[in-house]
Amino acid sequence: MHPTTTTPTPAPDNKFHLQDFAREGELTIFGGRPAMGRTSVALNIALSLQEQTGGKAIYFDLDCMHSHIDRRLRTITGEIVEPTPLFERTQPSALPLRLWDARNATVSQIVACSRKAAAQTPIAAIFVDWLQLLFENAPTSDGPVHIARDLVDLRLLAQELGVPVIGLASLPRELEARNDKRPRLTDFAVGGLPDTACDRFVAIYRHYYYHTDGCPHCQTDTEAHPSEPTELLVWDGDKTERTTHILRFDAHSGKVDWGPES
């Protein structure tokens, strides 16, 4: 693991842009602790990439029994979305994004399904939620070797199709024992994710999740819950430095407020 230097927490005008997160032909690993809003932010990014590129985002949901991504999409978009079994024919134009029921899927099945979808319609991005479940579905379990191989296959898929591939990952609970609970690059390694197999790591951090006493948006006597500043910590390139980007995320509705120039 490379030594890491960090930048101070930025002022709120250090705004997040989509190119900070996902670039064509590259693999991004997007990590966070449960309840941080990782999946909801990823869905917002998928919808924004669709709008920006005119293509369809493919979202592989490996945790269909518990993630309720269809409900989250309905909250964000106002449209009903039913997960589609892997490889089943659909009309992509009828859906806010292409949501696949990918429980028990392997990386080779995800690659094959992505290629088939790309042959039918332009692809904006591919999301895999979440990576640790994908690794558990591997036919053979040879530890770090098959994890690295699966990540390389996803990276090659991004290069082959020329689209961003984003793998969501859960970070270890040990980080919550620290005074500063912002994720570190080493947390990805503890979660079994080597830094050599992707183009960038991104982690989500919501300060007011842990410090509700000072939160101006945590009133319990009102239905109005303004979006709060949410940090996306990015380790790019050689991953020796961290940059921090700010977006505004409403954890109650699951919506990201991109502002006038996202």
C-alpha positions in Angstrom: 0.0 0.0 0.0 1.3 3.4 -0.9 1.8 6.0 1.8 -1.0 8.5 1.8 -1.1 12.3 2.4 -4.4 14.0 2.9 -5.7 17.4 2.1 -7.7 19.5 4.6 -11.5 19.4 4.5 -12.4 21.8 1.7 -14.8 24.7 1.8 -18.3 23.9 0.5 -17.5 25.5 -2.8 -15.1 22.7 -3.8 -18.0 21.2 -5.7 -18.2 17.6 -7.0 -18.3 17.0 -10.7 -19.2 13.7 -12.4 -15.7 13.5 -14.0 -14.2 13.4 -10.5 -16.0 10.1 -10.0 -16.4 8.2 -13.3 -14.4 8.4 -16.5 -14.8 6.4 -19.7 -12.8 3.2 -19.8 -11.9 3.2 -16.1 -12.9 1.3 -13.0 -13.9 3.2 -9.9 -14.4 1.5 -6.5 -16.9 3.5 -4.5 -16.9 2.5 -0.8 -18.6 3.5 2.5 -20.1 2.3 5.7 -23.7 1.2 5.8 -26.3 4.1 6.0 -23.8 6.6 4.6 -25.9 6.9 1.4 -23.5 5.0 -0.9 -26.2 3.3 -3.0 -28.5 6.3 -3.2 -25.6 8.6 -4.3 -24.6 6.0 -6.9 -28.1 5.9 -8.3 -28.1 9.7 -8.6 -24.8 9.5 -10.4 -26.1 6.8 -12.7 -29.1 8.9 -13.7 -27.0 12.0 -14.2 -24.5 10.1 -16.4 -27.5 9.0 -18.5 -28.7 12.5 -18.9 -25.2 13.7 -19.8 -24.3 11.0 -22.3 -27.7 10.0 -23.7 -26.9 6.3 -23.0 -28.4 3.9 -20.5 -26.8 3.1 -17.1 -26.7 -0.6 -16.2 -27.1 -1.3 -12.5 -26.4 -4.8 -11.3 -28.0 -5.3 -7.9 -26.4 -8.4 -6.2 -28.4 -7.8 -2.9 -31.9 -7.7 -4.3 -33.4 -9.3 -1.2 -32.3 -6.4 1.1 -31.2 -3.4 -0.9 -34.7 -2.2 -2.1 -33.1 -0.3 -5.0 -36.4 -0.3 -6.9 -38.0 1.7 -4.0 -35.0 4.1 -3.8 -35.3 4.7 -7.6 -39.0 5.4 -7.2 -38.3 7.9 -4.5 -35.6 9.6 -6.6 -37.4 9.6 -10.0 -41.1 9.1 -9.1 -41.2 6.1 -11.5 -41.7 2.4 -10.7 -38.8 0.2 -11.6 -38.8 -3.6 -11.3 -35.5 -5.5 -11.2 -35.1 -7.6 -14.3 -33.6 -11.1 -14.1 -30.1 -11.3 -15.6 -30.2 -11.7 -19.5 -34.0 -11.3 -19.7 -35.0 -9.1 -22.7 -36.3 -5.6 -21.7 -37.2 -2.4 -23.4 -34.5 -0.1 -22.0 -36.2 3.1 -23.1 -39.1 2.3 -20.7 -36.9 2.4 -17.6 -35.2 5.2 -15.6 -32.2 3.0 -15.8 -31.6 -0.7 -16.6 -31.8 -2.5 -13.2 -30.7 -6.1 -13.2 -31.5 -8.7 -10.5 -28.0 -10.0 -10.2 -28.1 -12.1 -7.1 -25.6 -15.0 -7.3 -24.1 -13.5 -10.4 -20.5 -14.1 -11.2 -18.2 -11.6 -12.9 -18.2 -13.5 -16.1 -22.0 -13.3 -16.2 -21.9 -9.6 -15.6 -19.3 -9.1 -18.3 -21.4 -11.2 -20.8 -24.7 -9.3 -19.9 -22.9 -5.9 -20.2 -21.6 -6.8 -23.7 -25.1 -8.0 -24.8 -26.7 -4.8 -23.5 -24.0 -2.6 -25.2 -24.8 -4.3 -28.5 -28.4 -3.2 -28.1 -28.2 0.3 -26.9 -25.5 2.9 -26.0 -24.2 2.5 -22.4 -23.6 5.4 -20.1 -22.0 3.5 -17.2 -22.0 0.1 -15.5 -22.6 -0.2 -11.7 -22.0 -3.4 -9.7 -23.6 -3.2 -6.2 -21.8 -4.6 -4.3 -18.3 -6.1 -4.9 -17.9 -8.3 -1.8 -21.1 -10.2 -2.8 -19.7 -10.6 -6.3 -16.5 -12.1 -4.9 -18.5 -14.5 -2.7 -20.3 -15.8 -5.9 -17.0 -16.9 -7.5 -17.0 -20.6 -8.4 -13.6 -21.1 -6.7 -12.5 -19.3 -3.6 -8.7 -18.7 -3.7 -8.8 -15.5 -1.7 -7.0 -12.4 -2.9 -6.1 -14.1 -6.2 -9.7 -14.4 -7.4 -10.6 -10.9 -6.0 -7.8 -9.3 -8.0 -8.8 -11.3 -11.1 -12.4 -10.2 -10.9 -11.4 -6.6 -10.5 -9.1 -6.9 -13.5 -12.0 -8.4 -15.5 -14.2 -5.4 -14.6 -11.4 -3.0 -15.5 -10.9 -4.7 -18.9 -14.7 -4.5 -19.4 -14.5 -0.7 -18.9 -11.7 -0.4 -21.4 -13.4 -2.7 -24.0 -16.8 -0.9 -23.9 -15.2 2.6 -23.3 -17.6 3.3 -20.4 -17.1 3.9 -16.7 -17.5 0.8 -14.5 -18.3 1.6 -10.8 -18.1 -1.1 -8.2 -19.7 -0.4 -4.9 -18.0 -1.8 -1.8 -18.6 -1.9 2.0 -15.8 -0.6 4.2 -14.8 -2.3 7.5 -16.6 -1.3 10.7 -13.2 -0.7 12.4 -13.0 2.8 10.9 -15.9 3.9 13.2 -13.7 3.3 16.2 -11.4 6.2 15.2 -12.0 9.8 16.3 -11.9 10.9 12.6 -14.3 8.5 10.9 -13.4 9.6 7.4 -12.5 6.5 5.4 -8.8 6.1 4.6 -7.2 4.4 1.7 -6.1 1.5 4.0 -9.7 0.8 4.8 -10.2 -0.5 1.2 -7.3 -2.9 1.6 -8.8 -4.2 4.9 -12.0 -4.8 3.0 -10.0 -7.0 0.6 -9.7 -4.5 -2.3 -6.2 -4.1 -3.6 -5.2 -0.7 -4.9 -3.5 -2.1 -8.0 -6.7 -3.4 -9.7 -8.6 -0.1 -10.2 -8.2 3.4 -11.5 -9.5 5.2 -8.4 -11.0 4.8 -5.0 -13.9 7.0 -3.8 -15.3 7.0 -0.3 -18.4 8.7 1.0 -18.5 10.5 4.4 -21.4 12.3 6.1 -20.1 14.3 9.1 -23.6 14.7 10.5 -24.3 11.0 10.5 -21.9 10.8 13.5 -22.4 14.3 14.9 -26.1 14.9 14.9 -25.9 17.4 17.8 -24.5 20.1 15.5 -26.5 19.2 12.4 -28.7 22.1 11.2 -30.8 19.7 9.1 -31.6 17.0 11.8 -34.8 18.6 13.1 -37.4 15.9 14.1 -40.4 18.3 14.2 -40.5 19.2 10.5 -40.9 17.4 7.2 -38.3 19.7 5.6 -34.9 18.1 5.6 -32.5 20.2 3.5 -29.6 18.5 1.8 -26.4 18.4 3.9 -22.8 18.7 2.7 -21.5 15.3 1.9 -17.8 14.5 1.3 -16.6 12.3 -1.5 -12.9 11.4 -0.8 -11.1 10.5 -4.0 -7.7 8.7 -4.4 -6.9 9.0 -8.1 -3.9 8.2 -10.3 -1.1 6.7 -8.2 -3.4 7.1 -5.2 -0.8 8.8 -3.0 -2.9 11.9 -2.4 -6.5 12.3 -1.4 -8.7 15.1 -2.7 -12.1 15.9 -1.2 -15.2 17.0 -3.2 -18.5 18.3 -1.8 -22.0 17.4 -3.0 -25.3 18.1 -1.3 -27.2 14.9 -0.4 -30.6 14.6 1.2 -30.4 11.4 3.2 -34.2 11.4 3.8 -35.2 11.4 0.1 -32.1 9.9 -1.3 -31.7 12.8 -3.8 -28.5 14.7 -4.7 -28.8 18.4 -5.3 -26.4 18.9 -8.2 -26.9 22.7 -8.3 -26.7 24.8 -11.5 -23.5 23.3 -12.9 -23.1 19.6 -12.2 
